[in-house]
Amino acid sequence: MESDLVGVSRDLDARTVLEAYRAGVFPMGGRRAITWHCPRVRAVVPLDGVHVPRSLARRIRQGGFEITCNTAFREVMMGCADRDETWIDARILSVYQQLHKNGDAHSLEVWVDGQLAGGIYGVQIGGAFFAESMFHRVTDMSKVALVKLAERLRECGFALLEVQYLTPHLTRFGAVEIGFDEYMRQVDEAAALLRRF
């Protein structure tokens, strides 16, 4: 990720974050500074080609969970930050909560027995959704969150679900890598759409 570094700043604000996403750049928190990243290869989950592993599909059919959207944004971010090393510091938390308040960031929550069991959050620009992080407290609930997010985006007519870096975990769901020029073409096309999350 170090080779993706394109800038460093002390401060962070909602407008700058949105402008950065439009340009293919995203921020990460750190001990001292905000770092800005622009990977030349990006990972996306094709919304018409999401793969649901058989065991997860069976788990989803079994139910026993409830899905909500935008009911616990801060709690989802805190869940994502609750790990030994995290880039979600107080500045990131504050600015993304402002984005959420402005209608530019959203969360999807998974509840089990009335408790937050998993979730995912990200930024929306038009018909593009930039997924930032996900977490689980109950086995498989972050996976359920990702699948349900993709379903919601598809149903709402979104054109792009970006997940930053390709991992073996995301590959299982159909995520693929695309070059930066193609990525920006997709961002521009998706951002021009009028969509509601």
C-alpha positions in Angstrom: 0.0 0.0 0.0 2.9 2.4 0.5 3.5 2.7 -3.2 -0.1 3.9 -3.5 0.6 6.8 -1.3 -0.1 10.1 -3.1 -0.3 12.6 -0.2 -0.2 13.4 3.5 -2.3 15.9 5.4 -3.0 16.8 9.0 -6.7 17.8 8.4 -9.7 16.2 6.9 -13.1 17.4 5.8 -16.1 16.0 4.1 -15.9 18.0 0.9 -12.3 17.1 0.3 -13.1 13.4 0.9 -15.8 13.5 -1.7 -13.6 15.3 -4.2 -10.9 12.7 -3.6 -13.2 9.8 -4.3 -14.2 11.4 -7.6 -10.5 11.5 -8.5 -9.8 7.9 -7.5 -8.1 8.7 -4.1 -9.2 7.8 -0.6 -7.9 8.7 2.9 -6.7 6.5 5.7 -6.0 7.6 9.3 -2.8 7.1 11.2 -1.0 8.0 14.4 0.0 11.4 13.2 -1.3 12.2 9.7 -4.0 11.4 7.2 -2.5 9.5 4.3 -4.1 9.6 0.8 -4.0 6.5 -1.4 -4.5 5.9 -5.1 -3.9 2.3 -6.1 -3.3 2.0 -9.8 -5.2 -1.3 -9.8 -8.6 -1.3 -8.1 -10.9 -4.1 -6.9 -14.6 -4.0 -7.8 -17.5 -6.4 -7.3 -19.6 -6.6 -10.5 -23.1 -6.1 -9.3 -24.5 -8.4 -11.9 -21.9 -11.1 -11.1 -21.8 -11.4 -7.3 -20.9 -14.9 -6.3 -22.4 -16.3 -3.1 -20.5 -19.4 -1.8 -22.8 -22.4 -1.3 -22.3 -22.5 2.5 -23.1 -18.8 2.8 -26.1 -19.1 0.6 -27.4 -21.9 2.9 -26.7 -19.7 5.9 -28.6 -16.8 4.4 -31.6 -19.1 3.6 -31.6 -20.2 7.2 -32.2 -16.6 8.3 -32.1 -15.7 12.0 -30.8 -12.2 11.3 -32.3 -8.9 10.4 -31.0 -6.4 7.9 -31.3 -2.6 8.3 -29.7 0.4 6.6 -28.4 3.6 8.1 -29.7 2.9 11.6 -26.3 2.4 13.3 -23.7 4.1 11.2 -21.4 5.1 14.0 -21.7 1.7 15.6 -20.7 0.0 12.4 -17.7 2.3 12.0 -16.7 1.5 15.6 -17.1 -2.2 14.9 -14.8 -1.9 11.9 -12.3 0.0 14.0 -12.3 -2.5 16.8 -9.1 -4.4 15.9 -5.5 -4.5 16.9 -4.4 -2.1 14.1 -6.9 0.2 12.4 -6.8 3.2 10.0 -10.2 4.4 11.4 -9.0 7.1 13.8 -11.0 9.9 15.5 -10.6 12.1 12.4 -11.9 9.5 10.0 -14.7 8.7 12.4 -15.8 12.3 12.7 -15.6 13.1 8.9 -17.4 10.0 7.8 -20.1 10.6 10.3 -20.5 14.1 8.8 -20.7 12.4 5.3 -23.4 10.2 6.7 -25.3 13.1 8.1 -25.1 14.8 4.7 -26.4 11.7 3.0 -23.1 10.8 1.3 -22.1 7.8 3.4 -24.2 4.8 4.4 -24.2 1.7 6.5 -25.9 -1.7 6.3 -26.3 -3.5 9.6 -26.9 -7.2 10.4 -28.6 -7.9 13.7 -28.9 -11.2 15.6 -31.1 -11.4 18.6 -31.4 -7.7 18.7 -27.6 -7.2 18.8 -25.4 -5.7 16.1 -23.7 -8.8 14.7 -22.0 -7.3 11.6 -22.0 -4.5 9.1 -20.4 -2.6 6.3 -20.2 1.1 5.5 -19.0 3.3 2.6 -19.4 6.4 0.6 -21.9 7.1 -2.2 -21.5 9.4 -5.2 -24.4 9.1 -7.6 -24.6 5.4 -8.6 -21.2 4.5 -7.2 -20.6 3.0 -3.8 -17.1 2.9 -2.3 -17.1 0.3 0.4 -14.7 1.2 3.2 -14.8 -1.6 5.8 -16.9 -4.4 7.3 -16.9 -6.3 10.5 -18.6 -9.2 12.3 -19.2 -10.2 15.9 -21.1 -13.3 14.8 -19.7 -15.8 12.4 -20.5 -15.0 8.7 -22.3 -11.8 9.4 -19.8 -9.6 7.6 -20.2 -11.8 4.6 -24.0 -11.5 4.9 -23.6 -7.8 5.0 -21.5 -7.7 1.8 -24.0 -9.9 -0.1 -27.0 -7.8 1.1 -25.2 -4.6 0.3 -24.6 -5.8 -3.3 -28.3 -6.9 -3.5 -29.5 -3.5 -2.4 -27.2 -1.6 -4.7 -28.3 -3.7 -7.7 -32.0 -3.2 -6.8 -31.4 0.6 -6.5 -29.8 0.8 -9.9 -26.2 1.4 -8.8 -23.5 0.8 -11.4 -20.3 0.4 -9.3 -19.3 -1.3 -6.0 -15.7 -0.6 -5.3 -13.8 -2.5 -2.6 -10.3 -0.9 -3.0 -7.9 -3.8 -2.7 -8.4 -7.4 -4.0 -8.1 -10.0 -1.2 -8.7 -13.8 -1.4 -11.8 -13.2 0.8 -13.3 -10.7 -1.7 -12.3 -12.9 -4.7 -14.8 -15.5 -3.3 -17.6 -13.1 -3.9 -16.6 -12.3 -7.5 -14.4 -9.3 -7.0 -12.0 -8.5 -9.8 -9.2 -6.1 -10.5 -9.4 -3.4 -13.1 -6.8 -0.9 -14.3 -7.0 2.7 -13.1 -8.1 4.2 -16.4 -11.0 1.7 -16.7 -11.8 2.3 -13.0 -12.0 6.0 -13.5 -14.2 5.5 -16.6 -16.6 3.5 -14.4 -16.5 6.0 -11.6 -17.3 8.9 -13.9 -20.2 7.0 -15.5 -21.6 5.8 -12.2 -21.2 9.1 -10.4 -23.3 10.8 -13.1 -26.4 8.7 -12.2 -29.0 9.9 -9.7 -29.5 7.1 -7.3 -30.9 6.7 -3.7 -29.4 4.2 -1.3 
